[in-house]
Amino acid sequence: PRDYDIFVNEKLKDFDLNDKTKLWLLKPCASSRGRGIRLLTDIENIPKKTIATHYIYNPHLINKRKYDLRLYLLVTGYTPLKIYLFDNGLARFCSEEYDLNPEKMSDRYIHLTNYSINKTSTNFLQNDSVDGEFGEKWTLYTLRKYFEKNNLDFSAVWLKIKDIIVKIILSVTDLAIPLIKSFKLSSGNLFELYGVDILLDETLNPWLMEVNLNPSLNCDSQLDLKVKSKVLTDIFNIIGAIPFSHDGKFTPMDKANEYKDDS
């Protein structure tokens, strides 16, 4: 709310719905799954408690459709800073072809990449193949292969994304460190998984859309299971979780050594 006057007087002083470079989205605070997101069409009716974000009008398209990247970020400490970026993830597609026609600006299936929205579309196609370039959801590995086949440099994109990731965490260290100290626990006892949403524009420049607490680990397909089960496995290995059984058949350390031998 404290930025409301600045936003209206500076960012919207030449507001024009017909100018695609000056479009804005409004997002409700602390919401999820694309609920309540809408295009700003009336500057006289802006909720005071909302998040305004500049609309990227020139997204990179695949099969004429807009998509975003859901990446998984694990933070296990701030002093020292320890950040892990999962090397796989999800590419989530809109279920309709991209179109900036003013008459279609309210079509959520064209403009919002949220899986929870697009799976309700009559055009939705479920991707049951872990490696397939098909449907409204791909793995990040599949997207990398698509880039390679089309002579696009994903490695350069990935470097830019990692730069964004570091800046995300650095931007909250002043808030996070005092909070961690208030728990009076070793930093080794704390960790957090974030879901980071990235959008690529037509020049393959990555833009941060948002950072999600408690990213969904629900699995609607084998593709989801493949990616998200590995995310959880990596988390347990990184934080050093030791298996435990209440049946008394083994001690935690015995089971941990068994897993170590298998690996």
N, C-alpha and C positions, 0 to 999 in steps of 0.2 A: 504493500500500500504506500510506503514512503516514496516510491519511485513513480507514482501515478501521474503527478503533475509534469515531471520530466518527460515521461513517455508521451503524454498527450501533446505537450507544447513543443517538443523537439523531434520526436520520431514520427509523429502523425501530422506535422504541420502542412505537409503536402500529400496527405493521404489520398490515394486514388485506386479504387478497386479495379479499374481498367488497366492499371500499370502493374504488370506481373512482377516487377522488381520491388514492389512496395507492399507485398501481401504479408499479413501477420496472422498467426494462430494464437488462440487463447486456450490455455490448459488450466483446469481446476487444480488447486493445491492438493498434494498428497492423495492423488487418485491413481488408477491403474487401468490396464487393458483398453486404453483409448477412450474411456468413458468421459463425456463432457467436453471433448476437444472440438473446437469449431473455428471457422474462419471469421476473422474480424470484419464485419460488414457495416457496423454502425458505431462511429466513435462517440456517440452520445450515450451509448449503453454498454459501458465496459465495467464489469464487476471490479470492485476495489481489491478483492482478494483473489488474484488470478496470476498466472504466469504467462507473459507475452513473449512469443518467440518468432523471430523473423523466418518467414517461409522460404525454404530453398526451392526456387521455382524451376531450376534446371538440373534435376537429379539425373544421375547416370541410370540408363534404362537397360534392361535385359528382356528381350521379347516384347519390347514396347511397354514394359511395366516397371513401375517404381519398386524399390526394395530397400531394406535397411539391414544392418548387421547387429545381431545380438552376441556380445562378447562377454566372457565370464572372467571376473577379476577378483583375486583373493589377496587380501591384505592381512599380514600376520604381525606387523609391528610398525611403529613410527620412529622409535629411537632404539636401534637404527631402523631406517625405512626398509620394509621388505614387501615387495609387490610381485605377484605372480599373475601373468596373463595366459590363460588357457589358449593353446595353439589352434584349437578347433572352435566351432561356434555354429551359429545359425544365420542363414540369409533368409529373410522373410519378405515375401512378395505381396504386392497388391493383387487382387483377383480381377481387376479391370485395367485396360490399357490407359496409360497416362494421358490426361487431356486437361488443358488449362482453359477450356471454354467456360466463360462465366456462368453459363447455364448448368454446368456440371461441378461447380466448386463445392457443392454440398454433398457430393457423392463420396461417402467414406471409403468405398471399395476402390476408388481411384487414388485418393490422397493419403490415406492412413495405412501404414504397413503392419499394424498390430494383428497378430495371428488370431487373437480372440474375436476380432471383428471380421476378418476375411473368411474365416471358416464358416460363417453364417451365409455367405454369398451363394447364390445358385450356380455360379461359375467356379466355385472352389474345387480344387483338385488336390487330394491327399497324396503326398509322396511317400510311398511305402518302400522305396528303394533307398538304401543308405547312400549310394553313390550316384543316384540318378539326377539329371538336369530336368526335373519334372515337377509340376505342381507349385504350390505356394510356399514351400519351405525346402531349402537345400542345406547341406552342411557347408561349413566354411571351406573344408577340403575340396568339395565339389566346385565351389565358386573359384577357388584358386586354379583348378584345372580348366575351368571355363576361360579365365583370364589368359592362361598360357596358350590355349588353343586359338584365342583371338588376338594374340600378340599384345596383350595388355600387361603392364608391369605391376603385379600384385605386391612384390617385395618392397617396392617404393611406397606403395599405399600402406603396407604394414608398418614400415618405419615411422610414417607420419602418425599412424594410429597409436603406436607405443609412446610417441612424444605427447599426444593428447592424454593418454592414460596417466603418465607421470605428473602432468600438470593438474589433472583432476585431483589426485591425492595430495599433492603439495598445497593445493588451494584450501584444504580443510585441516591441515596439520595444527594450526593455531587453536582450532576448536577441539580436535580429537585428542591431543596430548593431555590437556588438563582433565578431560573427561576420563581418560584411561587411568590417570593418577588417582582420580576420585574413587575408583573401584578398589584401590589398595591391593592390586594383584600384579604379579609379574606380567609383563607384556606377552610372555610366552603362553599365557593362559587365554589370550583373546585373539579372535580372528573374525573376519567379516568377508562374506561373498557378495559381490555386486554384479548386477547385470548392466552392461554399458551398451547403449544403442548409438550406432554410428550410421550416418547417411553419406554416401558418396555423390558428389555433383558430377556434371558431365566432363569435367577436367580431371576426375578421379581424386579430387581433394576431399578428405574426410571432414565431416562436421559432427560435433557432439550434439546429439538430440537430447539425451537425458541419462541419468545414472539411477538405477533402481535398487532399492533395498529389497531383500527377500525375493530375488528373481524366481520366477516360476520354474520348478523342477518337475512339473507334471509331464507325463509322457503319453501322447496321443498316437504315437506310431513307433515303429522300429528305429526310425531316424532319430527321434527324440531320445529313445532309450540308449542308443549308441553314444550320443553326444553327452547326455546329462549323467549317465552312470559313470562315464569316465571322469567327468568333472568332480563328482563326489568321491570317486576312488583317489584322485589326485589330492583332493583336500585332506582326506583321512591320512594319506601318506605324508603330506607336507607337515601337518600339525602333529604327527606322531601318535595318532590314536592307536591304542593297543586293544585287540579283541578281548572280550571277557565273557565267560559263561557262568551261569548260576548253578549248573548241574554238577560242578565239581570234577568233571572229567579231565580238565586240563587247567593249568595255571595260565594267566594272561601272557607271561613271558614265553612259556612253552609254545603257545599258539603263534605268537609273534615270530619266534624263531622258525616255526614250521612254514609260515608265509615267506619268510626271508629265504629259506632253502628252496622253496618252489620257484621263486623269482630268479 
